[in-house]
Amino acid sequence: MLSGETAIGEFPVESVQTMSRIAQRADEAFDYERWAERVAQLRQIPEDEPSSTGSEGITDAMTLATWRAANELDLAALLCISGSVLLFDPWLGFDLTYQSWE
C-alpha cells in the first residue's frame, strides 16, 4: 500500500508514521474476544460431516489455539509450523509474517 510513497514519494517517513498510527489504533480498538467467538461460529463444522475430523478441523484447532496463546501470554512472537497456509488466512485477522520452508 505504501510502496510507491515510501520508495519515491516526497514524504516517505510521514507516510510510514501515519500508517503506523492507524494500525496501532485499529489494534487497540479490536475486540479479540468477540473475534474468537465469531471465528468459532463461522468455522463450526457439524459432527456428521466428514471434514469435521479432517484437515479443516485441525486447521481450526491450530488457529484458535494460536490466537489463544498469543492473546493470553501476551507474546511478542509465535512460531507456528503447519502444512496448511489456511492458518494464516487474511480473513482471520492475523497480522503474521508467513515463512514457507518448502
Secondary structure, 3 states (H helix, E strand, C coil): CCHHHHHHCCCHHHHHHHHHHHHHHHHHHCCHHHHHHHHHHHHCCCCCCHHHHCHHHHHHHHHHHHHHHHHHHCCCCCCCCCCCHHHHCHHHCCCCCCCCCC
